[in-house]
Amino acid sequence: MDLFSRSWAALRTAVAGLPDEDFAQPSGCSGWLVRDLVCHLVIDAQDVLITLATPADTEPTRNAVTYWEIADMPPTGDDPLDALIVRLAAAYEEPRLLKFHLDDVGSAAGRAAELADPELRVSTRDQVLTAGDYLSAYVLEWTLHHLDLVAHLPNAAGPPAEGLARTRGMLEQIAGSAFPSSFSDEDALLVGTGRRAPTDAERAELGEQAAKLPLYLG
């Protein structure tokens, strides 16, 4: 849960430090500008608040790793919520308004996470998890989206090393095998989730594992 807080704080700090012109740059999410990604983070923060306020009285059905499902295809932008986020992001008009909303709702989500009982059972997406597992799952969300945020912004700070390492570990559990040790944590995540194609050398190192990649998480 501490790593949730550190990863989330680092991501929000990175957004807060962006100059206005960066919001019109592409992000690492195909079809989304940086402003669209930041708007998605606002929705993510709302989801955290909603989930932590939705207790469940049944046994957990998922944990931090099994929370994530594998999709057959990458997002196309046709999903109604994806399309809505693009329209919402454009409606902000000024980046400062989007920054303000993320800071406002994001700070509240961060405080709620710090106050949550890790053993509390919560419900989301028709599944039940402990709050601790739910927040641990979101370390992956924050880390991947932090990489998306800075994908085309060389002057922006990237995600914390400990978040990268934890996310790599979760992705390896989801994949059922470890990435080659020669892969940096960042490269393992980018290649493993299809954010970039492996080089010929990386594909050779992956061997049979290459056929199982990328993993589109949803």
C-alpha positions in Angstrom: 0.0 0.0 0.0 3.0 2.3 0.6 4.1 1.6 -3.0 0.6 2.6 -4.2 1.0 5.9 -2.5 4.6 6.5 -3.8 3.7 5.5 -7.3 0.6 7.6 -7.4 2.3 10.6 -5.9 5.1 10.4 -8.5 2.7 10.2 -11.3 0.6 13.2 -10.1 3.8 15.2 -9.5 5.0 14.5 -13.1 1.6 15.7 -14.5 1.8 18.8 -12.3 5.2 19.7 -13.7 4.2 19.5 -17.4 4.2 22.7 -19.4 0.9 23.4 -21.3 2.3 22.5 -24.7 3.1 18.9 -23.5 -0.7 18.2 -23.1 -1.0 18.2 -26.9 1.8 15.7 -27.4 1.1 12.0 -28.1 1.1 9.6 -25.1 2.2 6.0 -25.0 -1.5 5.0 -25.3 -2.3 4.6 -28.9 -4.6 7.3 -30.2 -4.5 9.3 -26.9 -2.8 12.6 -26.4 -1.2 13.4 -23.0 -4.4 15.4 -22.1 -6.5 12.3 -22.8 -4.3 10.1 -20.6 -4.5 12.7 -17.8 -8.3 12.7 -18.1 -8.2 8.9 -17.8 -6.2 9.3 -14.6 -9.0 11.5 -13.2 -11.4 8.6 -13.9 -8.9 6.1 -12.3 -8.8 8.3 -9.2 -12.6 8.3 -9.1 -12.6 4.5 -9.4 -10.2 4.2 -6.5 -12.5 6.3 -4.3 -15.6 4.4 -5.4 -14.0 1.0 -4.8 -12.7 1.8 -1.4 -16.2 3.0 -0.4 -17.8 -0.2 -1.7 -17.3 -2.8 1.0 -18.1 -6.5 0.3 -19.1 -9.2 2.7 -18.0 -12.2 0.6 -14.7 -14.0 0.2 -12.2 -12.4 -2.2 -12.4 -13.7 -5.8 -9.2 -12.0 -7.1 -5.9 -10.8 -5.8 -3.4 -8.1 -7.0 -2.3 -10.2 -10.0 -5.5 -12.0 -11.0 -7.3 -8.6 -10.9 -5.9 -8.1 -14.4 -7.4 -9.8 -17.4 -5.8 -10.4 -20.7 -7.6 -9.0 -23.8 -7.2 -10.5 -27.3 -6.6 -7.2 -28.9 -5.2 -3.8 -27.9 -7.7 -0.9 -27.3 -9.0 0.5 -30.6 -10.7 3.6 -29.2 -14.1 2.3 -30.2 -15.0 1.5 -26.6 -17.6 4.1 -25.5 -15.7 5.0 -22.3 -12.5 5.5 -24.3 -14.3 7.8 -26.7 -15.9 9.7 -23.8 -12.5 10.3 -22.2 -11.2 12.0 -25.4 -14.3 14.3 -25.5 -14.0 15.1 -21.8 -10.3 15.9 -22.1 -11.0 18.3 -25.0 -13.7 20.0 -22.9 -11.2 21.1 -20.3 -9.7 23.5 -22.9 -6.9 24.7 -20.6 -4.4 22.3 -19.2 -4.4 24.0 -15.8 -8.1 23.0 -15.3 -7.2 19.4 -16.0 -4.2 19.6 -13.6 -6.4 21.1 -10.9 -9.0 18.3 -11.3 -6.4 15.5 -11.1 -4.8 17.1 -8.1 -8.1 17.5 -6.4 -9.6 14.0 -7.0 -6.1 12.4 -7.0 -5.2 13.7 -3.6 -8.5 12.5 -2.2 -7.8 9.0 -3.7 -4.4 9.0 -2.2 -5.7 10.0 1.3 -8.4 7.3 1.1 -5.8 4.7 0.2 -3.6 5.7 3.2 -6.7 5.4 5.5 -7.9 2.1 4.1 -7.7 -1.1 6.2 -5.7 -3.5 3.9 -7.9 -6.4 5.1 -11.1 -4.7 4.1 -12.9 -6.5 1.4 -14.0 -4.3 -1.5 -16.0 -4.8 -4.7 -15.2 -3.6 -8.2 -15.9 -4.9 -11.7 -18.1 -7.7 -10.2 -15.1 -9.0 -8.3 -14.1 -8.9 -4.6 -10.6 -8.2 -3.4 -9.0 -7.0 -0.1 -8.2 -3.3 -0.2 -4.5 -4.2 0.1 -4.6 -6.3 -3.0 -6.7 -3.8 -4.9 -4.2 -1.0 -4.2 -1.3 -3.3 -5.0 -2.9 -4.0 -8.4 -3.0 -0.3 -9.0 0.8 0.0 -8.7 0.8 -1.6 -12.2 -1.8 0.8 -13.5 0.1 3.9 -12.2 3.5 2.6 -13.4 2.4 1.7 -16.9 0.5 5.0 -17.3 3.5 6.9 -16.0 5.5 5.3 -18.8 2.7 6.3 -21.2 2.8 9.9 -19.9 6.6 10.3 -20.6 6.8 8.2 -23.7 7.3 11.3 -25.9 8.4 13.8 -23.2 12.1 13.3 -22.6 12.2 16.1 -20.0 9.5 14.6 -17.8 10.5 12.4 -14.8 9.7 8.7 -15.1 8.1 6.3 -12.6 10.0 5.3 -9.4 12.4 2.3 -9.8 10.6 0.3 -7.1 7.3 0.7 -9.0 8.9 -0.5 -12.2 10.4 -3.5 -10.4 7.1 -4.4 -8.7 5.2 -4.0 -11.9 7.6 -6.2 -13.8 7.2 -8.9 -11.1 3.4 -8.7 -11.5 3.6 -8.9 -15.3 5.9 -11.9 -15.1 3.3 -13.6 -12.8 0.6 -12.8 -15.3 2.7 -14.0 -18.2 3.7 -17.2 -16.3 7.4 -16.7 -17.0 10.2 -14.2 -16.3 11.6 -11.8 -18.8 15.3 -12.2 -19.7 17.6 -10.7 -17.1 19.2 -8.5 -19.7 15.9 -6.6 -20.1 15.6 -3.5 -17.9 12.4 -3.2 -16.0 11.2 -0.5 -18.3 12.0 -2.5 -21.4 10.3 -5.6 -20.0 7.1 -3.6 -19.4 7.1 -1.8 -22.7 7.7 -4.9 -24.7 5.6 -7.1 -22.5 2.5 -5.0 -22.9 2.9 -4.1 -26.5 3.9 -0.5 -26.0 6.8 -1.1 -28.3 7.9 -4.0 -30.5 11.0 -6.0 -29.4 14.2 -5.5 -31.3 15.5 -8.5 -33.2 18.0 -9.1 -30.4 15.3 -8.9 -27.8 13.1 -11.3 -29.7 15.9 -13.8 -29.9 16.4 -13.5 -26.2 12.8 -14.0 -25.5 12.8 -17.2 -27.5 9.5 -19.1 -27.3 8.1 -16.5 -24.9 8.0 -14.0 -27.7 5.0 -15.9 -29.2 3.0 -15.2 -26.1 3.5 -11.5 -26.1 2.3 -8.8 -26.0 -0.1 -9.0 -23.1 -3.0 -6.5 -23.4 -4.1 -5.9 -19.8 -7.6 -4.8 -19.0 
